[in-house]
Amino acid sequence: SIHKAYNGLNYNSGTFSVYEKFCTIVEFVTEALEYPLPFVIFDAGKGLIDNEQSGQKTLLDLGLIPSAILTFNWHPDVAEEVESQLNNLHATTNDKPSYLKHDLLQIALEENAR
């Protein structure tokens, strides 16, 4: 399972077979992003997982079983610019900036309100 918290909300999770390739997780994350910019994924125990080198390896091959805590971060090449753009958005609209697709964020807000 992949779970990610945003401002205390659990909003994006997925369950994957041990035989699925890591590129499936990369695709899952990419599809959830409002802006599909480069990103990196960290495993709590192993550190940075190289998206390109690990893409065709299974979750079993990468030792991400029986469970793993994976964390998303923008790729260092775009991180500063993304944060700047999100902060500018917040300043002009007064909305909390989000890099998730709006519908996913709404689902998380509704589920956490229960």
C-alpha positions as CSV (number, residue, x, y, z in Angstrom):
1,S,0.0,0.0,0.0
2,I,1.1,3.5,-0.6
3,H,-0.3,6.2,1.6
4,K,0.7,9.9,1.7
5,A,-0.4,12.6,4.1
6,Y,-1.1,16.2,3.1
7,N,-1.7,18.6,5.9
8,G,-2.8,15.7,8.1
9,L,-5.1,14.2,5.5
10,N,-4.6,10.7,4.2
11,Y,-5.3,11.2,0.5
12,N,-3.6,8.9,-1.9
13,S,-3.2,5.3,-1.4
14,G,-2.8,2.2,-3.6
15,T,-2.2,-1.5,-3.1
16,F,0.2,-3.2,-5.4
17,S,1.2,-6.8,-6.0
18,V,4.8,-7.8,-5.1
19,Y,5.3,-8.7,-8.7
20,E,4.3,-5.3,-10.1
21,K,7.1,-3.2,-11.5
22,F,8.2,0.0,-9.7
23,C,7.2,2.0,-12.9
24,T,3.6,1.1,-11.9
25,I,4.1,3.2,-8.7
26,V,5.7,6.0,-10.7
27,E,2.7,6.0,-13.1
28,F,0.3,5.9,-10.1
29,V,1.9,9.0,-8.6
30,T,2.1,10.8,-12.0
31,E,-1.6,10.3,-12.6
32,A,-2.4,11.9,-9.2
33,L,-0.5,15.1,-9.9
34,E,-2.1,18.3,-11.1
35,Y,1.2,19.2,-12.8
36,P,3.2,16.2,-14.0
37,L,6.7,17.5,-13.2
38,P,9.7,15.4,-12.3
39,F,9.6,13.9,-8.9
40,V,11.5,11.4,-6.7
41,I,10.3,8.7,-4.4
42,F,12.0,7.8,-1.1
43,D,11.6,4.6,0.9
44,A,11.7,5.1,4.6
45,G,14.2,2.3,5.1
46,K,16.3,2.5,1.9
47,G,16.3,6.1,0.9
48,L,16.0,7.4,-2.6
49,I,14.7,5.0,-5.2
50,D,16.0,5.8,-8.7
51,N,12.9,5.9,-10.9
52,E,14.9,5.1,-14.1
53,Q,17.1,2.3,-12.7
54,S,14.4,0.7,-10.7
55,G,11.5,1.1,-13.1
56,Q,11.5,-2.4,-14.5
57,K,12.3,-4.1,-11.1
58,T,9.5,-5.7,-9.2
59,L,8.5,-4.5,-5.7
60,L,9.8,-7.8,-4.5
61,D,13.2,-7.2,-6.2
62,L,13.4,-3.8,-4.5
63,G,12.6,-5.3,-1.1
64,L,9.4,-3.2,-0.8
65,I,7.4,-6.0,0.8
66,P,5.5,-6.9,2.8
67,S,4.9,-3.1,3.1
68,A,6.8,0.1,2.5
69,I,6.4,3.7,3.4
70,L,7.1,5.8,0.3
71,T,7.4,9.5,0.3
72,F,7.0,11.8,-2.7
73,N,9.2,14.9,-3.3
74,W,9.6,17.1,-6.3
75,H,12.9,16.4,-8.1
76,P,15.6,18.8,-6.9
77,D,15.8,20.4,-10.4
78,V,12.2,21.7,-10.1
79,A,11.5,21.7,-6.4
80,E,12.3,25.4,-5.8
81,E,10.2,26.6,-8.7
82,V,7.3,24.4,-7.8
83,E,7.3,25.7,-4.2
84,S,7.5,29.2,-5.5
85,Q,4.6,28.7,-7.9
86,L,2.4,27.1,-5.2
87,N,3.2,29.9,-2.8
88,N,2.3,32.5,-5.5
89,L,-1.0,30.7,-6.1
90,H,-1.7,30.7,-2.4
91,A,-1.0,34.5,-2.2
92,T,-3.2,35.3,-5.1
93,T,-6.2,33.0,-4.5
94,N,-6.0,32.5,-0.7
95,D,-6.5,28.7,-1.3
96,K,-4.2,26.2,0.2
97,P,-1.7,25.2,-2.6
98,S,-1.9,21.6,-3.7
99,Y,0.0,19.6,-6.2
100,L,-2.7,16.9,-6.3
101,K,-5.6,16.8,-8.7
102,H,-8.5,18.7,-7.3
103,D,-10.9,15.7,-7.3
104,L,-8.4,13.6,-5.2
105,L,-8.0,16.4,-2.7
106,Q,-11.8,16.8,-2.4
107,I,-12.2,13.0,-1.7
108,A,-9.6,13.2,1.0
109,L,-11.3,16.2,2.6
110,E,-14.6,14.4,2.6
111,E,-13.2,11.2,4.0
112,N,-11.3,13.0,6.8
113,A,-14.4,14.9,7.7
114,R,-16.2,11.7,8.7
